Amino acid sequence: MSYLVFARKYRPMLFEDVVAQEHVTTTLQNAIRNERVASGYLFCGPRGTGKTTTARILAKALNCSEGPTPTPCGKCSSCTEITSGSSLDVLEIDAASNTGVDDIRSLRENVRYLPASGQKRIYIIDEIHRLSAAAFDALLKTLEEPPPHVIFIFATTEPTKVPETILSRTQRFDFKRVSAIDLARHLGNIAEKEKMVVEAGALKTVARKADGSVRDALSLLDQIAAYAGEKITEADVIAALGLVDSQLLFDFTAAIAARDSKAALGLIDTAFQAGVDVNDFVGELMEHFRLLMVLKADPELASPLGLTGDDMARLTEQAGYFQIGDIIRLMKMGADLNYDLKSGLDHRLVLEVAAVKMAEMEATVRLQEILTALKDPTGTNGRGDLFGQSEKKKG
Ligand SMILES: [Zn+2]
């Protein structure tokens, strides 16, 4: 039996199986039910969120021997051919590798033919924004007067680069980045089907790392299963993906909050001894700061990030050590640090300098405190007090 990666093995076959894009799939099903299917669709959204998968399901729904139907059978010759990519009526074009006007011209010749066996000829053009201007023009002529048996489904990660003339002739659907909670649940279901035992913390870590992409989440799960087998702990995930242990991020941030540059440098030493990749560390640290910022701005926003229980309590505690202005300045320093790491300077040196800068950073003085001090120059909240405090901090 050949080995199938999870992303292929668990590719959704029905609209209902597409993860967390109900606003799109329900509308498409209703359009099929009500015989209001458009001749052109534009699916927008981040990579790995189900755009081409949904396009293929739509193609099956229209050409199924039982169709058009919102629930394609998956068994008839049309459905199985579309699944295997051998259907003569469903053509997939990757605009990233077919940017030329010639391809679109041959497509224009091609659309004249009636469907070979299904009811529609369906053209799925992925990364449509990559087409050249001339190719767009050629395509537009077909889009303006599409033969009744033709349906175009365009997909793009960058809708702002799609010309207005295409936008105005298609129905647009926006696919969302999938939340960490939905991803973790999806991964949990697959793990169960695969009879894998995966810790909840491990699922959450993979889900967060996948950053909204179902495809990435499943590839990561493949990678971890290859590493750890059928029993997967959070520590396995950290080791398999070369992630930075979250304890290190908490400790490092605590050192900065305590203005303890010695402790911060000690932690960098520990990280280097453990072989942590500097770029990964900085990336994860920025993500940690980002979580603190989100929690500080609005704790409600944190739960869709997949934070629960322990992590949430610890992050909330750390967020309490900083003003939001401090966190933003730390993130700015992190961005500078990322830039410096590309400069060819010694990574350890760059990181150590940044760590000391972060630890020595003065806490943001709230605007309100300054205003109060200026209004009352002689009082206890006066200028003397304010400047006296910052003098002390410098020392
Ligand atoms: Zn079918």
Boltz pocket constraint, residues with backbone or C-beta under 6 A from the ligand:
constraints:
  - pocket:
      binder: B
      contacts: [[A, 60], [A, 63], [A, 64], [A, 65], [A, 66], [A, 72], [A, 73], [A, 74], [A, 75], [A, 76], [A, 77], [A, 78], [A, 79], [A, 80]]
      max_distance: 6.0
